[in-house]
Amino acid sequence: NEELRKALNMDKLERIEIFDNAHLFGTYNVSGMVVYVDGKPAKNEYRKYKISVDKNDDYGTMREVIYRRYFRVLKDDLPRPDLIIVDGGLGQMHVAKEVLDSLNMNIMLVGLKKDDKHATNALMTLDKEIEVPKRSNLFHYLERMQDEVHNFTINYHKQIRSKGAYSSVLDNIPGIGDKRKKELLK
């Protein structure tokens, strides 16, 4: 955590919120948010988001999840993160920044830049890149956070997908109502 704080030249870094999006060919769009407090996962603060934009639109998904999260933070006076990490490039960062600006929230925002093997190799701010050496503690820390948000989001995605698969198969059979559908699903 300390290395990340130094790399980003921040005064304090206690709370980090990390986002990841998942979809299947533009359907079952979901986002996940994991929270790290003082370098450790705060699992009770993780959040799942079912996204209303049901098409392959990463920017729309990012816009929706960032808005929903930080509107809620303002409305319910929840703890604000010191840092937001989005799993995406400059485009997604600009969208997230736009939303934060519209809510008058000034929160440090970074993206994770990946190499051609899909491994993180740099942190991106809106105006610069910070190289992250492969064998460094910072690299492993970012990788752990990335795996955590990815697995959390993918598991939620699988839940949504399997629910969708059951209901749609049974919905198309005449004579099966809600009650029988529940029995069959059991």
C-alpha positions in Angstrom: 0.0 0.0 0.0 2.9 2.3 0.9 4.6 1.7 -2.4 1.4 2.5 -4.3 1.0 5.7 -2.3 4.5 6.8 -3.1 4.2 5.8 -6.8 1.1 8.0 -7.1 2.6 10.8 -4.9 -0.4 10.8 -2.6 -0.5 12.2 1.0 -2.6 9.4 2.3 -3.9 6.1 0.9 -6.1 4.2 3.2 -9.2 3.2 1.1 -9.1 1.9 -2.4 -12.1 1.0 -4.5 -11.5 -1.2 -7.6 -14.0 -1.8 -10.4 -14.3 -4.6 -13.0 -17.0 -5.2 -15.6 -18.1 -8.5 -17.2 -20.6 -9.4 -19.9 -21.3 -12.2 -22.3 -21.4 -10.9 -25.9 -23.1 -7.7 -24.5 -25.7 -9.5 -22.4 -25.8 -10.1 -18.6 -23.8 -6.9 -18.0 -22.5 -6.7 -14.5 -19.9 -4.8 -12.5 -18.1 -5.6 -9.3 -16.4 -3.3 -6.8 -14.0 -4.5 -4.3 -12.6 -2.4 -1.4 -9.2 -2.5 0.2 -8.7 -0.7 3.5 -5.1 -0.3 4.7 -3.9 -2.8 2.1 -6.4 -5.6 3.0 -9.7 -6.6 1.4 -12.8 -5.4 3.2 -15.1 -8.1 1.9 -18.2 -6.8 3.7 -17.9 -3.6 1.6 -17.8 -5.4 -1.8 -20.7 -4.5 -4.1 -22.3 -6.1 -7.2 -24.0 -4.0 -9.9 -26.4 -5.4 -12.4 -26.0 -2.9 -15.3 -29.1 -1.7 -17.2 -27.3 -1.0 -20.5 -27.7 -4.5 -22.0 -25.3 -4.1 -24.9 -21.6 -4.4 -25.4 -20.8 -0.9 -24.3 -17.9 -0.7 -21.9 -18.1 3.1 -21.6 -21.8 3.0 -20.8 -21.2 0.3 -18.2 -18.4 2.3 -16.6 -20.5 5.5 -16.6 -23.4 3.7 -14.9 -21.5 1.9 -12.2 -19.4 5.0 -11.3 -22.5 7.2 -11.2 -24.5 4.7 -9.1 -21.6 4.1 -6.6 -20.6 7.7 -6.0 -24.1 9.2 -6.1 -24.8 6.7 -3.3 -21.6 7.7 -1.4 -22.8 11.3 -1.5 -26.4 10.6 -0.7 -25.7 8.2 2.2 -22.6 10.0 3.4 -20.5 6.8 3.0 -16.7 6.8 3.3 -14.9 8.2 0.2 -12.0 6.3 -1.3 -8.6 7.9 -1.5 -8.1 6.1 -4.8 -10.4 4.5 -7.5 -8.9 1.9 -9.8 -10.7 1.0 -13.0 -9.8 -2.0 -15.0 -9.6 -0.3 -18.4 -7.7 2.1 -20.5 -7.8 5.9 -20.9 -11.3 5.9 -22.5 -12.8 4.3 -19.4 -10.8 6.6 -17.2 -12.2 9.7 -19.0 -15.7 8.4 -18.6 -15.2 7.8 -14.9 -13.6 11.2 -14.4 -16.5 12.9 -16.3 -19.0 11.2 -13.9 -16.9 12.1 -10.8 -16.6 15.7 -12.0 -20.4 15.9 -12.5 -20.8 14.9 -8.9 -18.2 17.4 -7.8 -16.0 14.6 -6.3 -12.3 15.0 -6.6 -10.9 11.5 -6.1 -7.6 10.2 -7.5 -8.3 7.8 -10.4 -6.0 5.3 -12.1 -6.3 2.7 -14.7 -4.3 -0.5 -15.2 -2.4 -0.7 -18.4 -1.8 -4.2 -19.7 0.9 -5.6 -22.1 0.1 -7.9 -25.0 0.0 -10.9 -22.6 -2.8 -9.2 -20.6 -0.5 -8.6 -17.6 -0.5 -5.3 -15.9 2.7 -3.4 -16.7 1.8 0.2 -15.8 -0.5 2.4 -13.8 -2.1 5.2 -15.8 -3.3 8.5 -14.6 -5.1 10.8 -16.9 -1.8 12.5 -17.8 1.0 10.0 -17.4 2.0 6.4 -17.1 3.9 4.9 -14.2 5.9 1.8 -15.0 5.4 -1.1 -12.6 8.4 -3.5 -12.6 7.2 -7.2 -13.0 9.0 -8.5 -9.9 8.2 -5.6 -7.6 5.9 -5.8 -4.5 3.8 -3.1 -6.1 3.2 -5.4 -9.1 2.1 -8.3 -6.9 -0.1 -6.0 -4.8 -1.9 -4.7 -7.9 -2.1 -8.2 -9.3 -3.8 -9.5 -6.1 -6.3 -6.6 -6.2 -7.0 -7.2 -9.9 -7.5 -11.0 -9.4 -9.8 -10.2 -6.4 -12.1 -7.8 -8.3 -12.0 -10.0 -11.4 -13.0 -13.2 -9.5 -15.7 -11.4 -7.5 -17.2 -10.0 -10.7 -17.0 -13.2 -12.7 -18.7 -15.2 -10.0 -21.5 -12.7 -9.9 -21.7 -12.8 -13.7 -22.0 -16.7 -13.5 -24.8 -16.4 -11.0 -26.8 -14.0 -13.1 -26.2 -16.0 -16.3 -27.3 -19.3 -14.7 -30.5 -17.7 -13.3 -31.2 -16.2 -16.7 -30.6 -19.6 -18.4 -33.1 -21.4 -16.1 -35.8 -18.9 -16.2 -35.7 -18.3 -20.0 -35.8 -22.1 -20.8 -38.8 -22.6 -18.5 -40.6 -19.3 -19.4 -41.0 -20.6 -23.0 -43.0 -23.7 -22.0 -46.8 -23.1 -22.0 -48.6 -24.1 -18.8 -45.6 -23.6 -16.5 -46.4 -20.8 -14.1 -44.2 -19.3 -11.3 -45.2 -21.9 -8.8 -44.2 -24.9 -11.0 -41.1 -23.1 -12.2 -40.0 -22.7 -8.5 -40.6 -26.4 -7.9 -38.7 -27.5 -11.0 -35.8 -25.2 -10.2 -35.6 -26.8 -6.7 
